[in-house]
Amino acid sequence: MGLFDGWRRKQKSMATVQLKEPAKPKTEVSGTSKADDKTDSEDVVVLIAEYERLVQRREELQVERRELTATLDRGEIDSDEFRKELMNRIQEAATVSENLRITGSKLTAMGYRGVLH
């Protein structure tokens, strides 16, 4: 062992491990109040409206994309402008799809099965 090999001579200390009790989930009261049911149904109605709005916007974006392609085919816009507009539509469609997925999963988690089509 050399002069600077002190790290080899040191004994590794054993770290003490302390275990924590797992957090117990709060139990729900078996009888739910009517106010909770009312807010849940209002949340479902709002989420359904949002879902339907997103589905409608997705369909509108598909129509806009077809129209944009037809405009390019007719020669009314150049390829640079087409590419710019197409990228804007694609980004919006990606946002709409992501929001649609999130809203659909929230509705499914709440027990609503109307979004499974």
C-alpha positions in Angstrom: 0.0 0.0 0.0 1.2 3.4 -0.9 1.2 6.7 1.0 -2.1 7.8 -0.7 -4.0 4.6 -0.4 -5.8 5.5 2.8 -9.1 5.0 1.1 -8.3 1.3 0.9 -7.5 1.0 4.6 -10.8 2.6 5.7 -13.5 0.3 6.7 -16.8 0.8 5.1 -19.4 1.8 7.6 -22.8 0.1 7.4 -25.5 2.6 6.8 -28.5 2.2 9.0 -31.8 1.7 7.3 -35.0 2.9 8.9 -38.2 1.6 7.5 -41.3 3.7 7.5 -44.8 2.5 7.9 -46.6 2.6 4.6 -49.2 5.4 4.3 -52.7 4.0 4.8 -55.3 5.2 2.3 -58.1 7.1 3.7 -61.3 5.1 3.7 -64.4 6.6 2.2 -67.7 6.9 4.0 -70.0 4.3 2.7 -72.9 6.8 2.3 -72.0 9.6 -0.1 -73.8 12.8 0.1 -76.0 14.1 -2.6 -73.8 17.2 -3.1 -70.9 14.9 -4.1 -73.1 13.1 -6.6 -74.2 16.4 -8.0 -70.7 17.7 -8.5 -69.6 14.4 -10.0 -72.5 14.6 -12.5 -71.6 18.2 -13.3 -68.0 17.3 -13.9 -69.1 14.5 -16.2 -71.3 16.9 -18.1 -68.5 19.4 -18.5 -66.0 16.7 -19.6 -68.5 15.3 -22.1 -69.0 18.8 -23.6 -65.2 19.3 -23.8 -64.8 15.8 -25.4 -67.5 16.6 -28.0 -65.9 20.0 -28.7 -62.5 18.3 -29.3 -63.9 15.6 -31.5 -65.6 18.4 -33.6 -62.4 20.4 -33.8 -60.5 17.2 -34.9 -63.0 16.7 -37.8 -62.7 20.4 -38.8 -58.9 20.1 -38.9 -59.2 17.1 -41.2 -61.5 19.1 -43.6 -59.1 22.1 -43.4 -56.2 19.9 -44.3 -58.0 18.5 -47.3 -58.9 22.0 -48.5 -55.3 23.1 -48.0 -54.0 20.2 -50.1 -56.6 21.0 -52.8 -55.5 24.6 -52.8 -51.9 23.6 -53.3 -53.0 21.2 -56.2 -54.8 24.1 -57.9 -51.7 26.2 -57.6 -53.3 29.0 -55.5 -50.5 28.8 -52.9 -46.8 28.0 -53.2 -45.2 25.1 -51.4 -43.5 27.2 -48.7 -46.8 28.7 -47.6 -48.5 25.2 -47.8 -45.8 23.7 -45.6 -46.1 26.5 -43.1 -49.9 26.2 -42.9 -49.7 22.4 -42.8 -47.3 22.5 -39.9 -49.7 24.8 -38.0 -52.6 22.4 -38.6 -50.5 19.4 -37.6 -49.4 21.1 -34.3 -53.0 22.0 -33.5 -54.2 18.5 -34.3 -51.5 17.0 -32.0 -52.7 19.3 -29.2 -56.3 18.4 -29.9 -55.5 14.7 -29.9 -53.6 14.9 -26.6 -56.4 16.8 -24.9 -58.9 14.4 -26.4 -56.9 11.5 -24.9 -56.7 13.2 -21.5 -60.4 14.0 -21.4 -61.4 10.5 -22.5 -59.3 8.9 -19.8 -60.8 11.3 -17.2 -64.3 10.3 -18.3 -63.4 6.6 -18.3 -62.0 6.9 -14.8 -65.3 8.5 -13.7 -67.1 5.5 -15.1 -68.5 7.1 -18.2 -68.4 4.5 -21.1 -69.5 6.7 -24.0 -66.0 7.5 -25.1 -65.0 4.0 -26.0 -66.1 4.3 -29.6 
